[in-house]
Structure formats: structure tokens, C-alpha cells
Amino acid sequence: QVQLVESGGGLVQAGDSLRLSCAASGRTFSISAMGWFRQAPGKEREVVATINWFGSTTYYSDSVKGRFTISGDNAKNTVYLQMNSLEPEDTAVYLCAARDVRFGQYNYWGHGTQVTVSS
């Protein structure tokens, strides 16, 4: 079992920056990758960025590429999402997720942190 707790969300204006953090606990030794997803009202959940826990290979959605940066601290079992040049379209609940080495999908999820960007 892995527990995830997000923090760092808030209300900002367009063009501002924000950094999200996600701390994992439990059987963290089983984590193979971590990622950030987001879900806006009335929209489907979408992947924002992911990072492998082995090799630090990263992935970004086209909508955030060049603006967001994902990073991780394996020793601290923590993943970060640096968000720059925020836009109103980035407004959503941002969810942290972790993938277990035993499974191929992200099966552990946090409760999310709200990010609101005003124009």
C-alpha cells in the first residue's frame, strides 16, 4: 500500500508560478514511477507529467510542455511539479499518482490539491 499527499496548490493569476509537492509513504520501495494528473470540472482526468523512479525519464503533455517541470527525490519519496506561466486553462484539481512495480498502471492516488488561475 502507498499513500500520497499533495500540497502547494492555491489561487494565482495568469503568468504566475506555483510548485506542487507530493509525498509518498507506505511501501514506497514498490514505486516504479510517479506522476501528476489533473481534472477540471466537467472534464476527463488527464496526465500532466510523469517521471520514472529509475533513470528519471520524464513525460509531458503537449499542453504543459515548456512550462511545467517534473522532478523527484527518490530518497525522500517525493515528486514535485514546477508550474510556470500558468494559464486559466490550467485550473484544475491536481492529483499525484504512483505506479507499483507489480502493476502496469498508476494504481495509487492522492486526494488532490486545487490550482486556480485567474485571468
Secondary structure by P-SEA (a helix, b strand, c coil): cbbbbbcbbbbbcccbbbbbbbbbccccccccccbbbbbccccccccccccccccbbbbbcccccccbbbbbcccccbbbbbbcccccccccbbbbbbbbcccccccccccbbbbbbcc
